[in-house]
């Protein structure tokens, strides 16, 4: 904040001492407020202990317990097959000795 001391205008009006925002501060404060509002709106969680908004099938108000859906041992397609070997792209011999 900028402090303005008491002064007298050219037409004789006395101006009391006051404070005002620095140039551009209102714009920056507006941007910060919009950012904070967006974070709150996007975050949106309950923010509580998790009891509000929970649904249960038996009407007791408790959340259902998690159940494992994993199948062990884990398998992948082609796991038991050997990997294919690369094959040459040409069938004629290529001379590597380029000194001749």
C-alpha positions as CSV (number, residue, x, y, z in Angstrom):
1,X,0.0,0.0,0.0
2,X,1.1,3.5,-0.8
3,X,0.8,6.1,2.0
4,X,-0.3,9.5,0.7
5,X,0.4,12.4,3.0
6,X,-1.9,15.3,3.6
7,X,-1.7,18.0,0.9
8,X,-3.6,20.9,-0.7
9,X,-4.8,20.8,-4.3
10,X,-4.3,23.8,-6.6
11,X,-8.0,24.8,-6.2
12,X,-7.5,25.0,-2.4
13,X,-9.2,21.7,-1.5
14,X,-7.4,20.0,1.5
15,X,-6.8,16.2,1.1
16,X,-6.4,14.2,4.2
17,X,-3.6,11.6,4.6
18,X,-4.7,8.2,3.3
19,X,-3.4,4.9,1.9
20,X,-4.1,3.5,-1.5
21,X,-3.2,0.4,-3.5
22,X,-0.1,0.5,-5.7
23,X,-0.7,0.8,-9.4
24,X,-1.6,-2.7,-10.8
25,X,-2.3,-4.2,-7.4
26,X,-6.0,-4.6,-7.9
27,X,-5.5,-6.5,-11.1
28,X,-3.0,-8.8,-9.5
29,X,-5.3,-9.4,-6.5
30,X,-8.1,-10.2,-8.9
31,X,-6.0,-12.8,-10.7
32,X,-4.9,-14.3,-7.4
33,X,-8.6,-14.5,-6.2
34,X,-9.7,-16.2,-9.5
35,X,-6.8,-18.7,-9.2
36,X,-7.8,-19.6,-5.6
37,X,-11.4,-20.0,-6.6
38,X,-10.4,-22.3,-9.5
39,X,-8.3,-24.4,-7.2
40,X,-11.1,-24.7,-4.7
41,X,-13.6,-25.5,-7.5
42,X,-11.4,-28.1,-9.2
43,X,-10.2,-29.7,-5.9
44,X,-13.8,-30.2,-4.9
45,X,-13.2,-33.1,-2.4
46,X,-15.3,-33.5,0.7
47,X,-12.5,-32.3,2.9
48,X,-14.0,-34.1,5.9
49,X,-13.7,-37.5,7.5
50,X,-15.1,-39.3,4.5
51,X,-18.5,-40.0,6.0
52,X,-20.5,-37.5,4.0
53,X,-21.7,-38.7,0.6
54,X,-20.8,-42.3,1.1
55,X,-23.2,-44.9,-0.3
56,X,-23.7,-48.4,0.9
57,X,-25.9,-51.2,-0.5
58,X,-27.2,-52.4,2.9
59,X,-28.2,-48.9,4.1
60,X,-25.9,-48.9,7.1
61,X,-24.0,-45.8,5.9
62,X,-20.6,-47.6,6.0
63,X,-18.4,-47.9,3.0
64,X,-17.9,-51.4,1.6
65,X,-14.5,-53.0,2.3
66,X,-12.1,-53.3,-0.6
67,X,-11.8,-56.7,-2.3
68,X,-8.7,-57.9,-4.2
69,X,-9.4,-58.6,-7.9
70,X,-5.9,-59.7,-8.8
71,X,-5.2,-63.1,-10.3
72,X,-1.9,-64.7,-9.4
73,X,0.4,-65.8,-10.9
74,X,0.4,-63.0,-13.4
75,X,0.7,-64.2,-17.0
76,X,1.4,-62.4,-20.3
77,X,0.5,-63.5,-23.8
78,X,3.4,-65.5,-25.4
79,X,5.2,-65.8,-22.0
80,X,6.0,-69.5,-22.5
81,X,7.2,-69.1,-26.2
82,X,10.7,-68.1,-27.0
83,X,11.3,-64.7,-28.6
84,X,11.6,-64.8,-32.4
85,X,15.2,-64.5,-33.6
86,X,16.0,-61.7,-36.1
87,X,16.5,-62.9,-39.7
88,X,18.8,-61.3,-42.2
89,X,17.1,-58.8,-44.6
90,X,19.3,-59.8,-47.6
91,X,20.3,-63.2,-49.0
92,X,23.4,-62.3,-50.9
93,X,26.9,-61.8,-49.3
94,X,27.9,-58.3,-48.6
95,X,31.6,-57.5,-48.7
96,X,32.7,-55.6,-45.6
97,X,36.3,-55.2,-46.6
98,X,36.2,-51.9,-48.5
99,X,40.0,-51.4,-48.8
100,X,40.1,-52.7,-52.4
